[in-house]
Every structure is written in C-alpha cells, then in structure tokens.
Amino acid sequence: MKNTKVIGMGKYLPEDVYTNDDMAKYMDTSDEWIQERTGIKERRFARKHKETTSTMGARAAEIAIERAGIEKKDIDFIIFATISPDYYFPGCGVLIQRELGMTEYEVGALDIRNQCSGFIYGLSVADQFIKTGMYKNILFVCSEMHSMGLDFSTSGRNVSVIFGDGAAAMVLQGTDDNDKGVLTTHLHSNGTHAEELAMINPGSHGGHYLGTEQYGYPDPDVLGGVFITQTMLDTTGQLAPNMNGQLVFKTAVKKFPEVIMEALNKTGYSPEDIDIFVPHQANLRISKFVQKVLKLPDEKLVSNIQKYGNTTAASIPIALCEAWEEGRVKDGDLVCLAAFGSGFTWASALIIW
Ligand code: UT7
C-alpha cells in the first residue's frame, strides 16, 4: 500500500490588511477586546469583485504545483475544501480546474464542506484515494473568502472580528517510502449543536429551523420562494454566520486534546514525540490551552492567527505552509494537525514529513 506524501505547498493571502482598529470603524469593538479574547491583531480581506474563493485557491495551487515539480497534466484529481464558495453550486472544485487551465484533462473534482475540520477531512479522503492506488497526484486546495458573508455591524461582532480570507494548497503524492507521509487521520462529528455555529440561511428549512415563525418563513403550502425570504433580506444578521462562542470554546478545548491523543495512541507516539503542532487557528487561547495540556514548548506550536484571523478550512494549511517556508518543518519531523469547528466536527492527523 502507498503512503501519502506532501510534495508541494503554497499559500495565498490577499494584500489588504484590516487591523482591529479598522474593524472598530464598522462596529462597537476594540483592539484590546479582540487581542485579549482571541490573540488576533489583523486579518486579510480579499478585493471584492476582483477575487473569489476559487481564484485565491488557484494562486496558492500554482505555487504548490511549481514547488512539487510536476505539471498540471500530472494531476489525477482535485479536492477543494471551503465553506465560503463562489457559488451555491457548482462547487469550487470545477471552478479552480477552469481557473488553472486544466479543463482539457477532465479529472474529477470533489468539494468538501466540513467547516474548520475541512482540511483534515479532505486530507483523509485524499489519503484513502492514494493508499489504494486510485490516484497518484492529488491537488488539494483550501480557500475561504469570509469577508463577503459576514455581518460587519455591532450585532455580528462576535463572529466578524474573528474571520479572515486566505487560501493554501498542496500536492499529495503516493510514495513507497514507508517512513514518510500521512500516518493516521481521525474524523469525528456530533450534530447535536449544529445551529450553535452556523450560517442558517439560505437553506431548505425556509426559515422554519427553530420551529417558530419569528424568521418569517413563507406559507408552507405555497411552492418555491423558501430559500431566501424577504425577512431574511430585511434583517441584518439573518444571512450571516452566528456563533455561541462560549459553547464552541468549551467543547473545543475538550475535543482538541482528545482527538490528538487518539492519533498518538493509534500510532504509539506520545505528546513529547511531536516536533511541530499546527492546530486550526480558531483562537490563540484555545491553541495555548491545548499546548499546555500536551506540555509542548512554545517553539513546537504554530500560531499565525495574530496576522490572518481564522480562515476556517484554509487555516491549517496556511499555517503549515508558512511554518515550512520558515524552516520550522523539517524532513522526518512528526507533524501533528488538529481541528475543531462547526457541526460540531473535529479531527486530527499525524504526518512524518
Ligand atoms: O473556528 C471555529 C471555531 N470557533 C471557535 O473556536 C471560537 C470559540 N469561541 C471564542 O473564541 C470566544 O467565545 C469568542 C472570542 C468568540 C468570544 O469570547 P468570549 O470571551 O467567549 O466572549 P463572550 O461571547 O462571552 O462575550 C463577552 C462580552 C459580551 O458582552 P456582555 O454580554 O458581557 O456585555 C459580548 O457582547 O463581549 C461582547 N463582545 C464583544 N465586545 C467587543 C462580543 N464580541 C465582541 C467584540 N468586541 N468583537
């Protein structure tokens, strides 16, 4: 059976920097509040109508393909993870294929929608395809353009100050080298609290999801017109993400260590064997908490939420790519990845670099 190796990585962050003080121009917030609660100092927002989730992903993919030393024609399959796609459908997989000029090869394109765990879910899927020998080279892209869908008024401040835009990509390849590559992936979910971190609208519930009429859902006997209602359009926040931050925080600090220990136990490693830990960049306080539980020294934790905010599916690969570019990820290192987010979904992976 093949092992799955990362042979090239790239990242793309939009140029425009929005500091916490910039955010305070739109809503009642402060640099002090945001830094103290999240660690975030600034984030990047893409240029509206000039960039999209798939075009940002394409810029990251071009770098990853070049660094992998392969040609676009060598790519057998595309996986794209995002929760902020260009269109409701089709997904970004086919859009990036077109953007990269790869339509003539007609390879499959799969879209992954697993929120903050999207990267590890996608990595796990790619790993299975490669292990079985179905595909040799997979282009895996994660990209988010949250800035188009956030509520920048004070009522959306607990969510909008956290998120940023960005993309990262990797080329994954099958190798016969048993000492290298993805060792294990662990995927979990529990839908009990699905609405506690969610963008509810638009959707087939037609505003009926809480079992009340407060969201102005149309007459159920009338066909059509239920995806987006006038009430949703008239009410700030109804077409934006919402989050029960405290519940998410409390669950995340429990699930992160749990799923990491699951991966370590499966492979016979202990926390001290980890050379580099790249958690999903949700909140610096969450990452620091997990670092403490695992007793990892500062130099083993990768944190760039300060510069980019939370870029959901793209956050782990952006952080991993940046750490690699800085020389922090070396040949033979045990790399630990973990994520938790909306769903709730959570996941971990161990890679020997
Ligand atoms: O990647 C997906 C996974 N997401 C996460 O892991 C996020 C997990 N949760 C968190 O990171 C934190 O819960 C937040 C950073 C979102 C919020 O921090 P918190 O310490 O849990 O604050 P809170 O929600 O309990 O709110 C405390 C106060 C409230 O005011 P009152 O009711 O005490 O008067 C909020 O209205 O802070 C207020 N607040 C803000 N104030 C200034 C909420 N957002 C802001 C803001 N600026 N941006």
Residues whose N, C-alpha, C, O or C-beta is under 5 A from the ligand:
A	BS01	UT7	D28 T29 S30 W33 R37 T38 C116 R157 N158 V161 G245 Q246 V248 F249 A252 A282 N283 N310 F340 G341 S342
